[in-house]
């Protein structure tokens, strides 16, 4: 069976995110809604919907990586559910003339859409920003810069570690796979010529991984690459592997890689490079033994290497010696300026993440929390976790409970128990919708930060 093309994966990912943000509008009543649209100064478009029985709250929605098309909710069902509850909605496309990695314009366009709403639709009593995936990074920036324009923020499966960390840990994994299984491509991992070039590279790497999976040696090295990728070991349709079931962990990590993950993340690098104007990642000077030592998967890797009769030190030294990829300093500076978050927060932010996210690893929340803490704004941040596989795979109840927790924080001035796993679970259960799986969880450190 052929693997899906990059464009198909983008569309499928967007569809999946749309289906999971709010879900079907259970028991929805007919709502009279006024629809608005317009064009911003950079050519971006914006849309908004206001219900006749508006409760005064406005949700500013930031969409994820994909086509730059205006969105004010993740799906038709989500839009209807929110409108039925009395919320008004607004969101922009981001600049349609640039890259799908639209961080150059996204925050600016979101604030401009908010201004357009105020001028053409009405003045909200409260604005809560909501963002998912790449839009979760936009959302974190809005929470950082939005004092006086937004009141609070809800992040869903957000790419909150930012673009530099993302590109670097993905490079570590791709470099490991190419070094052991596809050496002809070891010098072709960055400065991609086109999206098609990225898709072709992803196809070659995926085929090489499929072949390598057939031997204990290959499986040990696949697990090593997965560790550098911060790859979850809990795949769809499976039960979480036991803590010491290292072979089972690798099998589920491989399932993600073989089911199109590389076909998404490798071509996406081209969009980031297109936005930044050059290569934004590097491994020159990286100590791969040091990276593994800090990884939560280190015990797994050591066990699989031992069982395969491989010398782990030799492989790690080989990776360290061969690491000679340098970044374009101007491109890195651009990405740091446009595509980071967490330097500080101006409004309360609740981030929700699944514990087994294959596209935006939950470890990103650890890196983000550290930056917020160093900025002195930890009191404004809360993070919550859902025990489930897949990117943005939330139930309706989980997201609505998160929104209510942000509203409670704004009403009372403090988070209290409403933003804990127990409080969110109780709130979700009381909705009587589709269940929830909030859990007490602490993400491991993010591998690949420089």
N, C-alpha and C positions, 0 to 999 in steps of 0.2 A: 504494500500500500504506500503510495507516494506521500512524502511529508508536505504539509501545507506551506504555501509560499508566504513571504514576509507580510505582504499586504493582507492576505487572508488571516494571518495570525493577529495583525493589528485590529482588523475588524472583529474577529472573534473575541479578542480581549476586551474591546470596547463594549461589545454586546454583553459579555459576561458581567462586566462591571455595572452596566446599566441594569441588568436583571437583579443584581444583588444589593444595590444601595438601599432601596426601600422595599422593593418587591411589589406584588399585586396589591391593589387598593381594596383590602378586605372590607366588605360592607360599605363601600364608598357610595355617597349620595351624589346626585347630579349637582354640579356647581357651575354657576354663571361666572364666566371668567373674561376679563379684558386682556387681549394680547397686544404687545407692543414690540417694535423692532426699530433698529436704526444702524447707522454707520459711524464709526469713530474716526478720528483724524488720520490714523495710520492705515485705514482701510479695513480694520477689523469690524465685524458686525456684533451687535448685541441684541438679545431678546429678553423679554420679561413677560410674566403672567401675574395678574392680580385678581384674586377672587372677589366677588361682590361682598362677601362677608369677611373682609380682611381683618385679621386680628392685630394688625399693626407691625408684625414681625416680617422682616425681609431676609431671605436666605440668598447669599451671594455665592454661587456655585462655580468652582474651578474644575474643569474637566481634565482628563488625563492625556497621556501621550497618544497621538493619532491625528487624523485630519483636523485642520483648524476650522471647525464649524461651530457656530454659536450654540451653546447649550446652557440652559438654566436649571436642568435637573437631569439625572442620569438615564431616565427612561420615561416613556409615556405613562406607565403605571405609577412611577414615582411622582411625576408631576401631578397626576390626579390625586394621589393620596395626600400630598402636601397641600394642594389647593383646597381639598375637602376639609383639611384641618385648619384652614384659614391663613396659611402662610403665602406671602407673595414671593416670587422667584425672579432672579435675574442672573445673567451670565454672558460672557463674551466668547468670541471665537479665538481670540488672540490674533496676532498679525498673520493674515493668510498668505503673505508674500514671502515668508521666510521658512525656516525649518519647522518640522513637527516638534522638535525640541524648542518650544516657543518661549523659553524663559527670558529672552531679550525683551519681550513685549507683554507677557502674561499679566504680571502684577499691575503694570501701568494700565492695561486695557480693562482689567477687572475694576480698578478704581474709577476709570472713565465710564464704564457701564453703570456703576453705582451712581455717579453724578448724573448721568443721563436719566436714570430711573427717578431720581429726586426731582429733576426738572420737568419730566414729561408724564410721570405717573403719580407721584405723591411722596410725602415725607414719612418714612417709617419711624415708629417709636423705638425700634431695636433692629440692629443688623447683625446677623450671625453668618460668618463665612464658613463654607463647607467645601472641602476639596478631597479628591481621591487620586491615588497613584502619583503621577507627575503633578497633578493638580493639588496633591497633598503638600508638595514642596511649595507651590505657589501659595497655598493656604497658610503655610508656616511663615512665609514672607509677609503675607497680609497681617498675620497676627503679630509680627514683629514691627511693622511699619504703620499699622492701621489705626493708631490712637485718634479718636475723634471721628473716624469714619466707620469703623466696625466696633461692636461691643464685646464679642466673643467669637470663638472659633471651634469647629469640629473637624478633625483630620481623620481620614479613612485610608488605611494602607498606604500612607504617604511615603514618598521618596525623600524623607526628611534629612538624610545624611548629605544629600546634594550630589551634583554632577561629578565633581572631582573624585570623591570616594567611590562613586558608582563605577566610573570608567576604570579606576585603578584596580579594584578587586576583581572586576570582570576580566581585565587584562591578565592578572595573575593566573586566573583559571584557564583562559584561552592559551596563554603562553605554556602552561603546563601540559595541556592536551596536545598542542602542536609539537612541543619538544619531544614527547614520547611517541606520539601516534601519527603525526603529520608534519615531519620536519621541513618539508618543502614550503610550508606556509608559515614557518616560524618568523619570517621577516615580512609577512604580509598582514599583520594583525592590526596595524594602525595606518593612518593616512589612506583610508579607503577611497577608491576613486568614485564610487557611486553606491547607491543602495543595492543595485544588482550585484556589484562586486562583493558586498557584505553578505548577501544571500547565498552566493556561490561558495564563499569561504565557510559560511555556517553549514552548508550542505556537506562539504568535504570533512569538516571537523566531526559532524554528526555521524557520518559513515565510518570514520576512523574510530569513534567511540563505540559504535555498534560492533565492529570487528574486535576491538580490544576487550569487550565484555566477555568474550568467550574463554578467557584464560585467567587464572588467579593473578598473574602478573599485571595484566591489563586492568583487572578490577581494583587492585590496590592503587594503581596510578590514577584511575578514574576517581576513586575516593579522595585522593590527594588534591586533585583539581577541584572537586566538589567542596572540599574544606576551604580552599582559598576563595571560592565563589560564595561562601556563607550559605551553601545549598542545604535546604531542609532535607531530612531523611524520612519524611512522611508523605507518601504519594497518594493521589486520588484513588479511591476504592480500596484502600488498604487500611489495616490497623497500624497504629504507631509501633515501630519495632521496639523490642525490649532494649534496655539500657546497654546491655553487653552483647546484643545480637549484632555484631559488627558486619557480618555478611548480609544480614537482612537490611541494615541501614544502607549499605552500598547499593543493594538491589533497588531500593526505592529512590535513592539519589540518581541512579542510572535511568530509572523510569522517567524522571523529569527531563533529563538530558535527551533521551531518545524520543520523547514525545513532542519535540519542537521548541524546547527552551532556547537552545543555541540559535535556532532559526528566528527567534525574536530579538535576543539581546545583541547578536553580532551585527546585523544590519542596522539596528538602532544606533550603534556607535557612529555610523556615518551621519546621522541626523545631528548628533551632538557636535561632531567635528565641523559639520556644515555651519552650525550656529556659532561656534567659537572661532572659526577661521583657521583650524589646524588641529594637530594631535594634542589631546588634553590629558594623556596618561603616560606613565613611565614606570619602568622597573629597574633602570640602571642604579646600582647601589643597594638594591633590595636584598636582604638576607632571608632566603626562603626557609631556612631552619628556624630563624627567629619568628617568622610568620606562623609556622606550624606550631611552635611551642606555645603561642598565645591562643591557638584555636581550641574551641570546645570539642573538635573532632580528633584531637591529637591521639587519644587512646585508640580510637578506631583505626587510624592510619598505621600506627605502630603494630597493632595486632594483625592487620591484613598483610602488611609487608613481611612480618615474621612468618605468617602462614604460607606466603608465596615464596619464601626463601630469598627475598630481595633485601638488599642493603639500603635502608632508608637514607642513611647519611650520604651515601654515594649519589643517590638521586637528588637530594636537596642541594648538595654541593654543585652538581651539574647544573641545576637551575640557577643557582646564584652566580656561577661563573659565566653562564651564557646570557645573563640579564643585561642587555645593552640598549634597550629602547629608551630614548629621550623624548621628552615632550617639547612642544613649541611654547616657550615661556609666555608669549603674548596670548596664545590660546588658553593656557592655564589661567592667566590673570583674568581673562574675559570670563571664563567659566566660574571662577571664584567670585567675581563681582555679580554675575547674574544668577547663578545657580546654586547658591548655598542658603542655609537658614540656620537659626539657632543661636545667632550671636546675642539675641535677646528677645524678649516678648513684651508687647505693650498691652495685650489683652489676654484674658484666660483662654487657654487652649487645651482641649481634650483630644488626644490621639488614640485611635483604636486600631489594632493590628491583629491579624490572624497569626497564630504561633508557627504555622508552616506555610509561609508565603514564598513561592518559588521565584517570583519576579522581583519583588522588593523585600529582601530578607528582613525578618523582624529585628535582627541585630542593628538595623539602621536606627531603631528607636534608642538603643543604648548610646550610640554616637551622638545623636541629637540631644538627649537628656544631659550628657556631659557638657555640651556647649552651652545649653541653657543654664546649667548650674554654674559654669564659670562666669557667665554674664550676670549672675546674681538674681535670676528670675525664676528659680525653681518653684516658688510659691504659685506662679501662674500656670504651670504645666501639670497636667495629669495624663497618665498613659494607662490604657486598659487593653486586655488581651482576650482573644477568643480562641478556644482550643479547636482549631479546624484547619484543614489544608486549603491551599490555593489563594491566589491573589484577590483581595477584596471580597472574599467569600463570606459575606455577612448576611444574616437574616434581617427581615424587616424590623423585628423587635429589637435587635441589637443596635441598629442605627437610630431608631426612634428613641430608645433608652439613652443613647449617647447624647442626642440632641436635647432631651429633657434634662440631663445632668448639666449641660452647659447653661441652659436656662435657669436651673436651680442655683448655679454658681453666680449668675448675674443678679438673680433676685435676692440672694442672701449675703453675697459678698464673700462666701467661703465655699470650699468644695465639700466638706464633711464626708459622710459615708456614701453619698449619692454617686460618687465617682470611683468607688472601690468595686472590685469584682462582685462582692456580695450585693452591694447596693444596686449596681447596674443589672445584675441577674434578677433581683427582686422587681426592679422597675420594668424590665422586659417581660417577666412572667405576668405581671399585672395587666399588661396590654392585651393578653389573650390572643396573640397573633401566631407566629410560627416558631416560637421557641428561641432559646439562646444558650450559649455555651461560654459565658465569661469565666475566666479562670485566673487565679493568682499566678503570676508568671514574672520572671525576671530575665530579659534577654541577655545573651552572652555578648561580649565585646565584638565589634565589627572588625573582621579581618581586612587587610589591604589598605587601611588608612596610612598615609605617608607622614 
